[in-house]
């Protein structure tokens, strides 16, 4: 056998997009020169799944299972996806929340092989050349992060790459994108996490974060290069710090087909869940009083989409805004407080309205006081702070409403506002509860963005949307609520995520058509990859 043939055989096995492992047939081994490089057993995909599942479950904890699955993904994409899709409810927490949080924190420890692109500040003049790689010709979906606000864990620097990798694994598993059509990208502009910079294992650029005009120019160079490289691509912004998240979304949402999942995806998931919960409680959306704990990018995004949904039900904008009470680190968000972002100011309460309310020693109006005064029907958390939903506040809420809707959405589980078992106990089992990460508590749904973002991306690309509007996200939220109603549950089951993604995609494409944002009739037939060996 020639040197070139030997090299080609090894390259075939080294590429996760072409490697079949023991499932290469005898004929393929003859033709491709694989004899000796593989054990003699000729296996099947089903047999490989069983072998990998046994190895997976023998590992001591979920972090090691996460690392195992990442290694499998970098070895054999078909087998990785086949294993994931064989048991989504079991595998989802391992490839994404909550385990991905520790995966990001320990990313440098487990990094083995290249996946995606690290576009670092020192290589800012090479971005276009890096993207020019012919191996990227098929890319349709990019998830990009700069690693500054990873879940509730803060600045993880280059370790933030775990989020784009995890999100795109779900684009494939739930929306049928081929693994070659998705591209994770980390914009490495340094990290302000000194522990990472001092860690000898850290794989990122060891420098304080680049900020200001230089940061903006770097991001603009990246967006320009993406728009030049691909004519039809979706860019999903992920886990940027709050101020940058809104700013970049506003700057680029009409320049490149893009959305921010923390702001818009979280909002659609939460509002869709809220619609479902209100229906299960036998109420109406326009009658709800919502206390929102956490007024960052996610929380304010939820507030604005909820207001939009209430207006669609016939409420005036003033009445809809009056139904939302936002509580942040400084207590109730009140107009005139120093340091409010524009998004926070838009949902702040007038100072005169709360002038007589009780304040603590720091002058803040606490969550307990807000609950006592507002008597909310909905308590929703995106604070990233464990224990924020206190027993006192929850019991007071439950005293004022028969079916309290309580959604502690912060990730990972260690940062959830309350444990769902406690919420059920404090409300005598009357609460409708959904959490951002899975807790394994019966009757508690996982309010995960995976119900929304794969379908939004699929729908926008299928109809050639020129932009993704807020109306398209509201349509996605309604589609999620409809799917939940059909399943007679707070949310549709994880096992039906493919069906949910298609329903969301169809609703998004229909809304794009109604807003004249589409460029062609939607076609969902071309994005239907499933993990099988050709």
Secondary structure, DSSP 4 states (H G I P E B T S, - for coil): --HHHHHHHHHHHH-TTT--GGGS-HHHHHHHT-BTTB-S----HHHHHHHHHHHHHTSSSHHHHHHHHHHHHTT-HHHHHHHHHHSHHHHHHHHSTTHHHHHHHTHHHH--S--SEEEEGGGGGGHHHHHT-GGGTT--EEEEE-SSS-TTS---GGGGHHHHHHHHHHHHHHH---GGGEEEEEEE---S-HHHHT-TT--S--SPPP-HHHHHHHHHHHHHHHHHH-SS-EEEE-S--HHHHHHHHHHHTTTSSEEEIIIIIHHHHHHHHHHHHHHHHT--GGG--EEEE--SHHHHHHHHHHHHHHHHTT--HHHHHTTEEEEETTEE-BTT-TT--HHHHTTPBPGGGGTTS---TTS---HHHHHHHH--SEEEE----TT-S-HHHHHHHHHH-TT-EEEE--SSGGG-SS-HHHHHHHTTT--EEEESS----TT-EE--GGGTHHHHHHHHHHTT-S---HHHHHHHHHHHHHHHHHHTSSS--GGGHHHHHHHHHHHHHHHHHHTT--SS----TT--------
